[in-house]
Amino acid sequence: MEIQYTHRTFYKTVNVDGLDIFYRESGPRDANTILLLHGFPTSSHMFRNLIPLLSDKFHLVAPDYPGFGNSSMPGVDKYDYTFDGIAEVIDRFTEKLELHRYSLYMMDYGAPVGYRIAVKHPERIASLIVQNGNAYEEGLREFWEPIKAYWKEKSEKNAEVLRKSLLTVEATKWQYTNGVRNAEAIAPDNWIHDQFLLERPGNKEIQLQLFYDYRSNPPLYPEWQAYFREFQPPTLLVWGKHDYIFPKEGAHPYKRDIHNIEFHLLDTGHFASEEDSDKIAYLITCFMAKHTDFLDKHPEYREICRLAA
């Protein structure tokens, strides 16, 4: 008899349009699927703590984008690094894995990737889980000024500012530790792992290209907001309220457009799941209990989630 290890994470690769896309997968295939989309400067590695907390209940799939993590990293002269392009690759990735309906967990860069997919395939999106993922002009504040300068003038001078302010190990560590309750709770493996990948020859040029292409996202905000208003996807927002990159001012506008939203500002920073993975897993479980057939398969959570309501 084959033993099923639903808690184990498997590390896989699938070819999508000539690119090897690495992904983590865990949980039973017949459970509700959550597609986890990572931010900058990390990869599916950012979900390593969250996945085991959910994999006994849900089917978790977390890919690395081209140029990130363990996925293919062609140079900028061989691949056009844009958010349109990444979204297309991840969309094709879901089709390769035959993910016909899923919830989207989006953090940071995951938002512009995920919202492009949601607008293209609203029928595939069961719900949204938003962790510091921006969709409103209110969320682009002081942190973004040097990047906006690069949008206006793609010069070596402005690129060098971004290299020094965003692509060093000090900057990577800051992303993980700024605004947290207890920096000693944040594993240094995070910035060591991410920085190792950033230092690969050619990777900083990839990141600069994506900094530049981020300018393509704000013009799409009205389209994403129209999607929210028309389709009213059930939404769980779990946002580190001390995030300087995507501050809480970018979280509140979601309530204007989505009526069916559970709104949680967490007492932590940008990478909220590093400090609050247990709380986020609990909130996801009870959110899914309300909006899916989860309780049919796990009736033991009925009372737990009722008390949390």
N, C-alpha and C positions, 0 to 999 in steps of 0.2 A: 504494500500500500504506500502511495506517495504521501509524504508529509508536507503540508503547506505551511510555510513560514511567512505569515502575513506581515510580521514586523521587520523582516529583513529588507534592506535596500539593495537593489541590483543596479549595476553600473553598465550602461549599454551605449551603443553607438548605432546610428542609422544614417544612410546616405540620402541626402536631400539635394537634388539638383547639383550633384558633384561635390557637395560639402559633407564632411563627416560631422554629424551633430550628436554630441554626447548628451546623455540624459540619465537622471536618477529615476528609478521607478520602484514603488513599493505599494503594498496593499492588494486586496483582491480585485481582479479585473471586473467583477460584476458589481462592485460597489460604486457609489457616486464618485465621479472623477473630478479632481482638482488639478488644474494646470497651473504650475507655479512659475512665474516669470520674474527673473532676478533684476537687480539694479546694477549701477556702476559703483565701484570698479570690480565688482565681484562676479559670481557665477552661481550655478546651482549649489555651490558650497554653502551659500548663505542659508539654505534650507536644511542643513544637515541635522540640526537639533529639532526642528519642527516636524519633519517627516516621521520620525519614529513615534512622536506623540499622537499622530493621526492615522498611521498606517494600519491599525487594527480595525478602523472604521471606514476609511476611504481609500480610493485608488489615487495615488499621488504620482504625478509626472512632472519632472523639473528639468528642462533642457538648458544647455549653455548656448548662447548666441554665437554666430560666427565671430571669431576674434576674441572670444572669452573662454575661460575655463579650459576644458579639454576638447572643445570643438575645433574644426579646421580654422587656421589663421592665415589665409592668403594675404599678401601684401596689398597696400592701397593701390598699387599699379595693376593688380590682378583682380580685385574685387571692389565694387562700389559700395562702401559702407554708408548706408543710409537707414533711417528708421522704416522707410517704405520697404526696403530690401530685407531687413531683418524680420519685419512682420510677415512678409511673403514667405520667407523660409520657415518660420514657426508655424504659419498656417499650413504649409505643405507638410511639415513635420506631423501635425495633428492628423492629417489625412493618411499619412504613411502608417501611423499607429492606430488608425481607425477609431479615433476619438470623435464620436458623432455629437456628443453633448457633454458639456463640462462647465464647471465653475472656474472663473479666472481669478487667481491670486496675483496681484500686481504690485510691485514695489519699484519706485524710482523709474528707471528706464523701462521697466515692465509695463508701466501705464501707456506710454505712446505705442508700444508694441501691441499690447492687449486691446486697446481701444480701436486700433485699426482693424484688428480681427473681428471685434464685436460689431463694428459698423458694417463690415462686409458680410458677416454671418450671424445676424442677431438670433436666428433660430437655434444656433448651437450653444448659446450662452445661457446656462441655468441660473447663474448668479455671479455677483462680483464681490471680491474681497480685496479691499484697497488698503495697503500699508504705505503711507507716505508716497503716494503716486499722484502726480498733479494733472489736473484737467482744467484749470482756471488761471486767468491772468493774475489773480490775487496771490497765487502761490509762487510767483517769480519776483523775488524781492532782492535785497542787497547782494546776496551771494552771487546772483546772476550777472551783475554789472560787467565784470571782466569777460564773461562769455558773450554777452551782448555786444561788447566792443569788438570781439572777434567776428561776430556776425556782420558788423558794419564794415570792418576792414580785416580781411583775411591776410594779415601780414606776419612776417617772421617775428616782429617785435611783440605783437599781441599773442602769438603762439607761444613765445618764450614765457610770457606772464602766466599762461595756463600750465605750461610744463612745470614751472616752479611752484605754483599754488595748488595744483590738483593732481600731479603725477609723481610726487615724491612719497617716500615711505612715511614722512611726517604728516603729509596731507591725508594719506590713506588711514593712518592711525586716528587722526582727528575725526574722520567721518564716523568711525566706530565709537569713539569715546566722548565726543562733544555732546553735552546735554544728558548724559546718563546719570542715574542715581549713584552708582558705585562702579567706578572704572575697573576695580579689581574683579568684577563679575564678567568682564569682557575678555575673552581669550585672545592673546596676542597672535595666535595662529591665524586669525582673520587677516590682519594687515601683512603678516609675513607671507601668507599664501597668495593674497591678491597682488602684493608688490612683486613677488617673484614672477608672476605672469605678466605684469605691466612692463617688467624689465626685459622681456624677450625682444630680440631685434625686430624692429618694425611695429611693435605693439603701440608705442606712444603715438606714432603717426596715425594708427587706426583710431585711437581715442580722440586725437585732435580732429579728425575728420567727423567723428560722431558729435563732438562738441559743436562743430560748425553746422552740422545737419540738424541739430536740435532746433534750429530756427524754423524748421518745417513743422514743428508741433503746435506752437501757439495759433497759427492760422486755422488749424483743425479743431481747436477747442469748441467753437460753435457747433460743428458737426457732431462731436462727441456728446455735447450737452443736449443736442436735439435727440440723439439716440437715448439718452437717459430719460428725457421727457416722454418720448413716444413709447418706449418698450418697458419702462419702469422695472428694470431688473432688480430683484431683491439684492440689497447691498449691505455688506458688513464693512464698516470703516474702522480700522485699528491704526491709529496715527500717533507716532511719537511726538508729543506736543512741544518738545524742546529742540526739534529739528531746525537747524539754521538754513539748510539747503532747500527743503520744502516745508516752510513753517506752517503752523496751524491755520493761518489765514487762508491757505489753499484748501483746507479740509472743510471748513464751514460751508462754502458755496455748494457743495454736493447736496446739501439739504434743500436748496432752492429747487432743484430739478428732479430729485428722486424722493418720492413720498415713502417708499417702503425701505427705509434705511435704518440700520442700527449704528449709532454713532458713538465711538469711544476714543477719547483723547487719553493716551497713556503717558505716564510720568517717566518718559525716557527720550532718547534721541532718534537720529535718522534710521539706524538699523534696529528698529523696535523689537524685532524677534530675537535679537541677541540677549536682551535683558528680560524680556517678557514672553518667551516662547510658550511657557506653561499657560499663561493667561490667554494668549492668542489662540492656542489650541483649544482651550475650553470654550472661548467665545465662538470659534468656528464650529465646534461640535453642536452647540445649542442653536446656532444660526441655521445650520444644515438640518437640524431636527425640525425646525419650523417650516422649511421651504422645500424639503425633499421627502422621499419615502424612508429616510434614515431610521426612523423609530420603528418601522415595520420589521427591520432587520435587527435593531438594537433596542428593544423595549426597556432594557435596564436603564437607559438614559432618560426615560420619560419623566420620572420624578425629579431627577437631578436638574434637568433643564426647566422644569416647571418652577422649581424653587428659585432658579436664576432669573426668571422672567421679571 
